[in-house]
């Protein structure tokens, strides 16, 4: 069995790892139509580590360990550092916000076991979640950097 990486031909970021018993149909090198680079790697290389921890350095023809871990799913490797894709990062923030809102929906239904004061505190929390994208400074790199409001006590 052979293992191949498919990487961005400019930055070396590994997009995919494929295994193939036969290599007749696999052409190593650059595919200019997709801006990708295909290269066979040692079979014992761990697929998940290749996708998260390494990039392909075309100059040295080697797998290189990233100097730091990927800050978030919205970051991409530029060949020398991680760069945040702001549009993707904002989508991550909105998805996390929606998850947090959904998990607190129960606090606003008429038959919730909360007191009126608790219900009001949860309503304020939920509004703070809705406003979270207005409060981003642009310096946040991970979801942990986002100034999430604190949940009220139930």
C-alpha positions, 0 to 999 in steps of 0.5 A: 500500500502507498500513501500520498499527500495532496497539498497546496502547491504554494503554501504546502498545507496538506489538504488530503491523504490518500492510500493506493494499492496501485500507483499507475494512475497517480502522477506525482508533482504539481497540478496547475489546474488545481494548484495542488502538489501530489507526493508519495510519503512513507506509509507508516506516516499517521494520516491525522498527524499529516493533516494537522501537524505537517506541511510539505516543503517543496524546496527541501522535498520534506514533510515539515512540522508546523512551528505552532499548532493551527489556532483554529479551523479558519486559519490557513498556512501561508508557507511561513505563518498562520493567517486567519480567514476572517470570513471563516472565523466569523462563521465559526463564532456564529456557529458557536453562538447558535449552539449556545443559544440553542442550548439555552432555549429551554430558559425562555419557554412558558413552562420553564422551572425558572423564577422571573428573575432567573428568566430575565437573567437568561434573556439578557445572556441570550441577547449578549450572545446575539450581540457578540459579533458586534463586540469583536475587535478583530484581534481574536484568533481562536474561539477562546479569545471571543468575549463570551458572556457568562451563563447565569445560574439556573 
